[in-house]
Structures are given as structure tokens and as C-alpha cells.
Amino acid sequence: MIDPLVQQLLEQAIDTPVKLHLLLIFYENPRLETTPRVIADRVCRDIWSVSQALHELAEDGVMLRAVTANGDPVYRYEPMPEHIDSITRLIRGYNDPLERDVLQRSIRDLAAYAPYRRANVWETQVA
């Protein structure tokens, strides 16, 4: 059983495996400030999924996005206060092997609907 606060965080922000992977890296390295290209190379993932995940994490209040002088986005871990407790619980649960399986399964299930969740928000703003 997933903690309700963690489940809410998963549904609102950490709804793909890429986002979970990035959250874990930034959580372990809270002073890390980097571009999507650098972090994509570091985690051996494609630049497009990493860029999208970082952008969405910033929109959802888990990351902070800044822009360099040459226009490149730079991200750092700076969650909104309402996310801090649920992120801490997520990390604590992820450290337990049995709970990690449940969390990963839940995220894989949510990932199937993640694009539609974003699409619905966009359609609401356009209408």
C-alpha cells in the first residue's frame, strides 16, 4: 500500500519512470544545477524525454527552472514546500525493496496516462 501523500505526488508530478530517475538524482545531489543535455548524458537517456521531464517537473513545483545568458534552460532541485514531505516519504519508501516494486509498478501504470493528463490541462487553457 502506497502512502496517500506519495500517491498524490505520483499522480500530480512523478508520473513517469524518467521523472522518478531525475528526482532521485537531484534529491541525492541537492546542489546540482544542470542543463537537460548534461543530465541526459549522465543518466544515459535521450535528450527529448529528459528535457520534457525536467520541464514538467518545474511546472509541477519539484524543480526550479532558470535560463542562462545564451538561452539554455538550467534546472535545480527546489521543491515547493507542499511537496517536501511527500518527496521525503517517496525516497524513504523507495529505499525499501518491497515498497520500491510497488512504487515502480504504480509509476509505470501512471505513465500510460501521463501524456493525456498534460493534454487535458493544455486543452483547458486553450478553450
N, C-alpha and C positions, 0 to 999 in steps of 0.2 A: 504494500500500500504506500502510495506516494503522499508525502506531506502536502496538505492542501495549499499552503503558501508556495511550495515548489511547483506544484501542478499549475497554479495560476501563472507563475513566472514562465513555465514552459509554454503554456498556451499563448501568452502575450508576447514573449520575446525570444526565448531559446527554443524555437520550434524546428530546427534542423540540426543534423549532426555537425555541419560546418560551424554553426554558431556556438554549439557546445564546445567544440575543439578550440575555437578562438577565445571563448570565455575562460576556459581552463588555462590557456597560455597567459592571457592578460592578468588573470587572478594571481597566478604564481609569480608574475613579474609586474607588479603594480606600477612601476616607474617606466615601463616600456611605452615608448611613443614612436609609432612607425607608420609607414605607408602600406597600402594594400599589396604593392608589388613585393616589398621586403618580407612581409609576413607570409605571403603566398609561397615564396621561395623557402622560407623557414619551415613551413608545415607541409610542403610538397603537395599543394593543391593548386588548382587553376586560378588565375588572377580574377576571372569573372565571378566565380562563386564566392571568393574571399571578399572582393570589392562589394558585392551585393550584401553579403552577410554583415560586414562592418557597417555599411550604410544603414541597414535595418536595425542593427544593434544600437547605433547612435540615435535613430529615430525613436526607438523604444526606451531610451534613457539608461542604457547599460554602458555605453561608450560615449566619449566626447570627441567630436569631430572639429578639427581646425583646418585651415588652409594655409599652405606655405606661400612664400612670396611668388613662386613660379606657378601657383595654382593647384598644386598637388594636395590631395586630402591627407591629413595625418590624424591618426586615431590613438587615443589613450584610454585606459580603464578609469572611468569615473562615473560609477552608477549613481542614479538618483537615490536619495535617502530611503524611499519606499521599497527599493529593490535590494538593499544591502542585506537585510535579514534573510530574505528568500534565497539570495545567491549564496550566502554562508551555509544555509541548510542544504542547498543543492550540492555544494562542494563536499560537505560533510557526508551526505548520502552517497555521493559518487565514490568516496573512499572506501565504502563497504562493498565488497564484490557482489553480494546478492542484490543489494539495492541498486548497484550500478547497472545490472542486467535489466531491472525493471525500468530504470530511468532511460536507458538506451532504447528499449522497446517502445516506451511512450513517445520518445522524440522521433523515432522512425515512423510511428503512426501519425504524429502531428505533421511530419514533413510532407506527407502526401497531400495535406490540405493547406500548407503554408502559402503557396502561390495564390490560392483563392482568397485567403484571408487578406492579403495585400491588395488583391484586385478589388475586393468589396470596399475597402477603405478608399481606394482611388475613385471608384465609381460614385461613391457617396460625395466626394469632394467635387467631382465634375458636375454632378446633377444639380 
